[in-house]
């Protein structure tokens, strides 16, 4: 029996060894397998700030200054009124508006009072002048001229047909330099019988006084063309005041 016992012991040992090898191989396969894939983080969205809309300066569209009896109009190419300068408004506001339009400061010239007119300051941008009138406010009240264009806070003068590419006209299109003979004969121009002022290109009732306010086409005797356009001026027809 020693040989049989030896064979049985060898068989048991072989089985045991195979079992150990099998268990060990299974464990190793599980440990060395590929690790489970981890998803990559999604990229963070970057927001682009919305640019602020650019607001155009309305004065950039102005192509003409039009003198009217009560206001100076700033008009665009389609003849729309972009802004107005009130002759009864503050001179500082008018100067600021025209400085913005022309892009330069005015040339300022102070002048003294006379027996017929107050002191003031002329603010000029080439062919455009704003006349700042410095009336005595107590006297304005005493004469009942509050709100009247007979004594405006400012007036405007054009002595050419354009300034820096901006046309300078009346509502009908008359301008300094126009042929006097043509203007004087025009049906929409009103001659002044007193001849205290030149003919009126346009008239409007004064809001306070019983007189009319004009856009005047100034002219010198013997001259062949309109000297200047001026507004507002009282249109006295019964004699000079």
BALOBA-1460 file (C-alpha; in Angstrom, 3 decimals):
// residues 241
<rec num="1" residu="x" x="0.000" y="0.000" z="0.000"/>
<rec num="2" residu="x" x="2.889" y="2.416" z="0.307"/>
<rec num="3" residu="x" x="2.889" y="3.051" z="-3.474"/>
<rec num="4" residu="x" x="-0.870" y="3.663" z="-3.605"/>
<rec num="5" residu="x" x="-0.704" y="6.025" z="-0.644"/>
<rec num="6" residu="x" x="2.096" y="7.909" z="-2.278"/>
<rec num="7" residu="x" x="0.083" y="8.314" z="-5.499"/>
<rec num="8" residu="x" x="-3.008" y="9.540" z="-3.601"/>
<rec num="9" residu="x" x="-0.978" y="12.077" z="-1.677"/>
<rec num="10" residu="x" x="0.525" y="13.332" z="-4.928"/>
<rec num="11" residu="x" x="-2.914" y="13.670" z="-6.511"/>
<rec num="12" residu="x" x="-4.300" y="15.625" z="-3.519"/>
<rec num="13" residu="x" x="-1.295" y="17.941" z="-3.608"/>
<rec num="14" residu="x" x="-1.740" y="18.579" z="-7.321"/>
<rec num="15" residu="x" x="-5.427" y="19.390" z="-6.881"/>
<rec num="16" residu="x" x="-4.710" y="21.708" z="-4.019"/>
<rec num="17" residu="x" x="-2.038" y="23.500" z="-6.032"/>
<rec num="18" residu="x" x="-4.384" y="23.917" z="-8.976"/>
<rec num="19" residu="x" x="-7.060" y="25.355" z="-6.700"/>
<rec num="20" residu="x" x="-4.639" y="27.870" z="-5.260"/>
<rec num="21" residu="x" x="-3.443" y="28.861" z="-8.698"/>
<rec num="22" residu="x" x="-7.037" y="29.283" z="-9.913"/>
<rec num="23" residu="x" x="-8.038" y="31.480" z="-6.964"/>
<rec num="24" residu="x" x="-4.934" y="33.536" z="-7.222"/>
<rec num="25" residu="x" x="-5.419" y="34.137" z="-10.978"/>
<rec num="26" residu="x" x="-9.016" y="35.272" z="-10.514"/>
<rec num="27" residu="x" x="-8.078" y="37.788" z="-7.881"/>
<rec num="28" residu="x" x="-5.241" y="39.121" z="-9.999"/>
<rec num="29" residu="x" x="-7.520" y="39.583" z="-13.025"/>
<rec num="30" residu="x" x="-9.929" y="41.664" z="-10.979"/>
<rec num="31" residu="x" x="-7.203" y="43.926" z="-9.544"/>
<rec num="32" residu="x" x="-5.411" y="44.550" z="-12.825"/>
<rec num="33" residu="x" x="-8.520" y="45.358" z="-14.921"/>
<rec num="34" residu="x" x="-8.914" y="48.824" z="-16.526"/>
<rec num="35" residu="x" x="-10.190" y="51.489" z="-14.028"/>
<rec num="36" residu="x" x="-13.685" y="52.859" z="-14.630"/>
<rec num="37" residu="x" x="-13.538" y="56.013" z="-16.880"/>
<rec num="38" residu="x" x="-14.297" y="59.368" z="-15.117"/>
<rec num="39" residu="x" x="-16.019" y="61.988" z="-17.373"/>
<rec num="40" residu="x" x="-14.014" y="65.176" z="-18.003"/>
<rec num="41" residu="x" x="-15.499" y="68.385" z="-16.535"/>
<rec num="42" residu="x" x="-17.583" y="70.424" z="-18.964"/>
<rec num="43" residu="x" x="-16.019" y="73.721" z="-20.056"/>
<rec num="44" residu="x" x="-17.358" y="76.773" z="-18.248"/>
<rec num="45" residu="x" x="-19.338" y="79.077" z="-20.577"/>
<rec num="46" residu="x" x="-17.763" y="82.549" z="-20.861"/>
<rec num="47" residu="x" x="-20.325" y="85.346" z="-21.185"/>
<rec num="48" residu="x" x="-19.439" y="88.233" z="-23.509"/>
<rec num="49" residu="x" x="-20.628" y="91.575" z="-22.113"/>
<rec num="50" residu="x" x="-23.155" y="93.358" z="-24.353"/>
<rec num="51" residu="x" x="-21.682" y="96.668" z="-25.517"/>
<rec num="52" residu="x" x="-23.586" y="99.793" z="-24.551"/>
<rec num="53" residu="x" x="-25.454" y="101.258" z="-27.540"/>
<rec num="54" residu="x" x="-23.818" y="104.375" z="-28.970"/>
<rec num="55" residu="x" x="-26.119" y="107.392" z="-28.749"/>
<rec num="56" residu="x" x="-25.580" y="109.749" z="-31.667"/>
<rec num="57" residu="x" x="-25.310" y="113.453" z="-30.929"/>
<rec num="58" residu="x" x="-28.370" y="115.038" z="-32.599"/>
<rec num="59" residu="x" x="-26.284" y="118.091" z="-33.505"/>
<rec num="60" residu="x" x="-24.288" y="115.886" z="-35.898"/>
<rec num="61" residu="x" x="-27.332" y="115.811" z="-38.203"/>
<rec num="62" residu="x" x="-27.700" y="119.612" z="-38.388"/>
<rec num="63" residu="x" x="-27.092" y="121.059" z="-41.860"/>
<rec num="64" residu="x" x="-28.844" y="124.443" z="-41.555"/>
<rec num="65" residu="x" x="-29.604" y="127.286" z="-39.157"/>
<rec num="66" residu="x" x="-32.933" y="128.929" z="-39.973"/>
<rec num="67" residu="x" x="-33.763" y="132.315" z="-38.469"/>
<rec num="68" residu="x" x="-37.436" y="132.557" z="-37.475"/>
<rec num="69" residu="x" x="-39.201" y="135.474" z="-35.719"/>
<rec num="70" residu="x" x="-39.384" y="133.735" z="-32.316"/>
<rec num="71" residu="x" x="-36.632" y="131.066" z="-32.405"/>
<rec num="72" residu="x" x="-33.491" y="130.009" z="-34.242"/>
<rec num="73" residu="x" x="-34.050" y="126.526" z="-35.676"/>
<rec num="74" residu="x" x="-31.362" y="123.883" z="-36.168"/>
<rec num="75" residu="x" x="-32.499" y="121.632" z="-39.031"/>
<rec num="76" residu="x" x="-31.365" y="118.318" z="-40.510"/>
<rec num="77" residu="x" x="-31.069" y="117.373" z="-44.189"/>
<rec num="78" residu="x" x="-34.729" y="116.262" z="-44.317"/>
<rec num="79" residu="x" x="-35.756" y="119.726" z="-42.987"/>
<rec num="80" residu="x" x="-36.684" y="118.346" z="-39.555"/>
<rec num="81" residu="x" x="-36.121" y="120.667" z="-36.582"/>
<rec num="82" residu="x" x="-33.396" y="119.057" z="-34.462"/>
<rec num="83" residu="x" x="-33.246" y="121.823" z="-31.834"/>
<rec num="84" residu="x" x="-34.408" y="125.390" z="-31.201"/>
<rec num="85" residu="x" x="-32.753" y="128.396" z="-29.598"/>
<rec num="86" residu="x" x="-35.342" y="130.624" z="-27.936"/>
<rec num="87" residu="x" x="-34.561" y="134.345" z="-28.158"/>
<rec num="88" residu="x" x="-36.078" y="134.708" z="-24.677"/>
<rec num="89" residu="x" x="-33.904" y="131.887" z="-23.306"/>
<rec num="90" residu="x" x="-30.538" y="132.047" z="-21.588"/>
<rec num="91" residu="x" x="-27.680" y="133.278" z="-23.742"/>
<rec num="92" residu="x" x="-25.359" y="130.732" z="-22.080"/>
<rec num="93" residu="x" x="-27.537" y="127.894" z="-23.392"/>
<rec num="94" residu="x" x="-27.477" y="129.330" z="-26.928"/>
<rec num="95" residu="x" x="-23.693" y="129.690" z="-26.806"/>
<rec num="96" residu="x" x="-23.299" y="126.107" z="-25.565"/>
<rec num="97" residu="x" x="-25.521" y="124.759" z="-28.370"/>
<rec num="98" residu="x" x="-23.680" y="126.585" z="-31.159"/>
<rec num="99" residu="x" x="-20.299" y="125.731" z="-29.651"/>
<rec num="100" residu="x" x="-21.332" y="122.070" z="-29.819"/>
<rec num="101" residu="x" x="-22.534" y="122.492" z="-33.392"/>
<rec num="102" residu="x" x="-19.423" y="124.219" z="-34.745"/>
<rec num="103" residu="x" x="-16.934" y="122.469" z="-32.463"/>
<rec num="104" residu="x" x="-15.160" y="125.700" z="-31.459"/>
<rec num="105" residu="x" x="-15.588" y="128.387" z="-28.833"/>
<rec num="106" residu="x" x="-16.921" y="131.722" z="-30.106"/>
<rec num="107" residu="x" x="-14.994" y="134.942" z="-30.383"/>
<rec num="108" residu="x" x="-16.534" y="137.183" z="-27.719"/>
<rec num="109" residu="x" x="-16.711" y="140.967" z="-27.965"/>
<rec num="110" residu="x" x="-18.345" y="143.107" z="-25.283"/>
<rec num="111" residu="x" x="-19.921" y="146.412" z="-26.271"/>
<rec num="112" residu="x" x="-21.148" y="149.352" z="-24.139"/>
<rec num="113" residu="x" x="-24.681" y="150.636" z="-23.688"/>
<rec num="114" residu="x" x="-26.017" y="153.588" z="-25.685"/>
<rec num="115" residu="x" x="-29.014" y="155.857" z="-25.203"/>
<rec num="116" residu="x" x="-31.061" y="153.414" z="-27.335"/>
<rec num="117" residu="x" x="-29.620" y="150.009" z="-26.536"/>
<rec num="118" residu="x" x="-28.229" y="148.094" z="-23.550"/>
<rec num="119" residu="x" x="-24.707" y="146.782" z="-23.158"/>
<rec num="120" residu="x" x="-24.064" y="143.273" z="-24.354"/>
<rec num="121" residu="x" x="-21.694" y="140.674" z="-25.735"/>
<rec num="122" residu="x" x="-21.347" y="139.468" z="-29.324"/>
<rec num="123" residu="x" x="-20.539" y="135.743" z="-29.557"/>
<rec num="124" residu="x" x="-19.338" y="134.918" z="-33.080"/>
<rec num="125" residu="x" x="-18.545" y="131.697" z="-34.928"/>
<rec num="126" residu="x" x="-17.434" y="132.985" z="-38.326"/>
<rec num="127" residu="x" x="-20.570" y="134.208" z="-40.111"/>
<rec num="128" residu="x" x="-22.927" y="133.443" z="-37.189"/>
<rec num="129" residu="x" x="-23.307" y="135.893" z="-34.298"/>
<rec num="130" residu="x" x="-25.377" y="135.642" z="-31.147"/>
<rec num="131" residu="x" x="-26.011" y="139.076" z="-29.642"/>
<rec num="132" residu="x" x="-26.432" y="138.729" z="-25.874"/>
<rec num="133" residu="x" x="-28.496" y="141.721" z="-24.737"/>
<rec num="134" residu="x" x="-28.076" y="142.837" z="-21.118"/>
<rec num="135" residu="x" x="-31.289" y="144.747" z="-20.524"/>
<rec num="136" residu="x" x="-32.064" y="146.210" z="-17.106"/>
<rec num="137" residu="x" x="-34.550" y="143.718" z="-15.652"/>
<rec num="138" residu="x" x="-36.243" y="146.301" z="-13.413"/>
<rec num="139" residu="x" x="-36.807" y="148.533" z="-16.440"/>
<rec num="140" residu="x" x="-38.060" y="145.556" z="-18.449"/>
<rec num="141" residu="x" x="-40.706" y="144.963" z="-15.793"/>
<rec num="142" residu="x" x="-41.534" y="148.661" z="-15.548"/>
<rec num="143" residu="x" x="-42.128" y="148.866" z="-19.320"/>
<rec num="144" residu="x" x="-44.249" y="145.699" z="-19.367"/>
<rec num="145" residu="x" x="-41.760" y="143.867" z="-21.574"/>
<rec num="146" residu="x" x="-41.452" y="140.635" z="-19.610"/>
<rec num="147" residu="x" x="-41.796" y="137.874" z="-22.194"/>
<rec num="148" residu="x" x="-41.695" y="140.316" z="-25.096"/>
<rec num="149" residu="x" x="-39.448" y="139.887" z="-28.124"/>
<rec num="150" residu="x" x="-39.179" y="143.658" z="-28.381"/>
<rec num="151" residu="x" x="-36.485" y="143.219" z="-25.708"/>
<rec num="152" residu="x" x="-35.133" y="139.697" z="-26.309"/>
<rec num="153" residu="x" x="-32.360" y="138.122" z="-24.261"/>
<rec num="154" residu="x" x="-30.491" y="137.403" z="-27.474"/>
<rec num="155" residu="x" x="-30.633" y="137.964" z="-31.216"/>
<rec num="156" residu="x" x="-28.950" y="136.271" z="-34.177"/>
<rec num="157" residu="x" x="-27.160" y="137.637" z="-37.245"/>
<rec num="158" residu="x" x="-25.971" y="135.839" z="-40.398"/>
<rec num="159" residu="x" x="-23.595" y="137.728" z="-42.703"/>
<rec num="160" residu="x" x="-22.994" y="134.887" z="-45.179"/>
<rec num="161" residu="x" x="-24.989" y="132.073" z="-46.764"/>
<rec num="162" residu="x" x="-23.177" y="129.327" z="-44.835"/>
<rec num="163" residu="x" x="-20.697" y="128.724" z="-42.054"/>
<rec num="164" residu="x" x="-18.494" y="125.649" z="-42.005"/>
<rec num="165" residu="x" x="-20.862" y="123.767" z="-44.296"/>
<rec num="166" residu="x" x="-23.971" y="124.759" z="-42.297"/>
<rec num="167" residu="x" x="-26.457" y="126.791" z="-44.356"/>
<rec num="168" residu="x" x="-27.652" y="130.104" z="-42.856"/>
<rec num="169" residu="x" x="-31.087" y="131.032" z="-44.145"/>
<rec num="170" residu="x" x="-34.610" y="132.273" z="-43.569"/>
<rec num="171" residu="x" x="-37.588" y="129.905" z="-43.734"/>
<rec num="172" residu="x" x="-37.973" y="130.700" z="-47.464"/>
<rec num="173" residu="x" x="-34.282" y="130.141" z="-48.130"/>
<rec num="174" residu="x" x="-33.102" y="133.757" z="-48.368"/>
<rec num="175" residu="x" x="-29.537" y="134.407" z="-47.245"/>
<rec num="176" residu="x" x="-26.924" y="137.104" z="-46.977"/>
<rec num="177" residu="x" x="-25.413" y="137.720" z="-50.387"/>
<rec num="178" residu="x" x="-28.658" y="137.183" z="-52.320"/>
<rec num="179" residu="x" x="-29.315" y="139.679" z="-55.101"/>
<rec num="180" residu="x" x="-31.133" y="142.637" z="-53.584"/>
<rec num="181" residu="x" x="-33.215" y="143.287" z="-56.674"/>
<rec num="182" residu="x" x="-34.602" y="139.741" z="-56.564"/>
<rec num="183" residu="x" x="-35.312" y="139.780" z="-52.829"/>
<rec num="184" residu="x" x="-36.948" y="143.214" z="-52.853"/>
<rec num="185" residu="x" x="-39.350" y="142.115" z="-55.587"/>
<rec num="186" residu="x" x="-40.279" y="138.772" z="-53.972"/>
<rec num="187" residu="x" x="-43.966" y="138.361" z="-53.063"/>
<rec num="188" residu="x" x="-43.144" y="136.679" z="-49.737"/>
<rec num="189" residu="x" x="-40.972" y="139.568" z="-48.527"/>
<rec num="190" residu="x" x="-42.736" y="142.444" z="-46.702"/>
<rec num="191" residu="x" x="-41.381" y="145.938" z="-47.230"/>
<rec num="192" residu="x" x="-41.395" y="148.272" z="-44.238"/>
<rec num="193" residu="x" x="-43.160" y="151.548" z="-45.130"/>
<rec num="194" residu="x" x="-41.296" y="153.418" z="-42.404"/>
<rec num="195" residu="x" x="-37.970" y="152.103" z="-43.728"/>
<rec num="196" residu="x" x="-36.734" y="151.923" z="-40.151"/>
<rec num="197" residu="x" x="-35.666" y="148.357" z="-40.804"/>
<rec num="198" residu="x" x="-35.109" y="146.331" z="-43.931"/>
<rec num="199" residu="x" x="-37.911" y="144.224" z="-45.416"/>
<rec num="200" residu="x" x="-39.166" y="141.247" z="-43.455"/>
<rec num="201" residu="x" x="-38.676" y="137.711" z="-44.720"/>
<rec num="202" residu="x" x="-41.112" y="136.523" z="-42.024"/>
<rec num="203" residu="x" x="-43.378" y="138.131" z="-39.412"/>
<rec num="204" residu="x" x="-45.000" y="136.960" z="-36.168"/>
<rec num="205" residu="x" x="-47.058" y="138.708" z="-33.501"/>
<rec num="206" residu="x" x="-45.186" y="139.664" z="-30.352"/>
<rec num="207" residu="x" x="-46.581" y="137.679" z="-27.386"/>
<rec num="208" residu="x" x="-46.895" y="140.847" z="-25.249"/>
<rec num="209" residu="x" x="-46.732" y="144.077" z="-27.246"/>
<rec num="210" residu="x" x="-49.120" y="145.116" z="-30.070"/>
<rec num="211" residu="x" x="-46.422" y="144.901" z="-32.723"/>
<rec num="212" residu="x" x="-44.934" y="142.326" z="-35.035"/>
<rec num="213" residu="x" x="-41.525" y="140.702" z="-34.801"/>
<rec num="214" residu="x" x="-39.521" y="140.204" z="-37.982"/>
<rec num="215" residu="x" x="-36.724" y="138.285" z="-39.576"/>
<rec num="216" residu="x" x="-35.105" y="141.197" z="-41.389"/>
<rec num="217" residu="x" x="-33.098" y="141.195" z="-44.601"/>
<rec num="218" residu="x" x="-30.661" y="144.027" z="-43.960"/>
<rec num="219" residu="x" x="-29.551" y="146.185" z="-46.856"/>
<rec num="220" residu="x" x="-27.388" y="149.229" z="-47.370"/>
<rec num="221" residu="x" x="-28.469" y="151.902" z="-49.885"/>
<rec num="222" residu="x" x="-26.838" y="151.317" z="-53.237"/>
<rec num="223" residu="x" x="-25.717" y="147.766" z="-52.353"/>
<rec num="224" residu="x" x="-26.557" y="145.014" z="-54.811"/>
<rec num="225" residu="x" x="-27.026" y="142.220" z="-52.295"/>
<rec num="226" residu="x" x="-28.514" y="141.399" z="-48.893"/>
<rec num="227" residu="x" x="-26.060" y="142.501" z="-46.221"/>
<rec num="228" residu="x" x="-27.251" y="140.186" z="-43.443"/>
<rec num="229" residu="x" x="-30.171" y="138.252" z="-41.976"/>
<rec num="230" residu="x" x="-31.193" y="139.356" z="-38.476"/>
<rec num="231" residu="x" x="-33.818" y="138.263" z="-35.926"/>
<rec num="232" residu="x" x="-35.767" y="139.124" z="-33.903"/>
<rec num="233" residu="x" x="-36.458" y="142.787" z="-34.699"/>
<rec num="234" residu="x" x="-39.626" y="144.795" z="-33.946"/>
<rec num="235" residu="x" x="-41.300" y="145.686" z="-37.226"/>
<rec num="236" residu="x" x="-42.424" y="149.239" z="-36.520"/>
<rec num="237" residu="x" x="-44.375" y="150.645" z="-39.460"/>
<rec num="238" residu="x" x="-45.451" y="153.997" z="-37.986"/>
<rec num="239" residu="x" x="-42.021" y="155.480" z="-37.495"/>
<rec num="240" residu="x" x="-38.708" y="154.599" z="-35.918"/>
<rec num="241" residu="x" x="-38.526" y="154.093" z="-32.135"/>
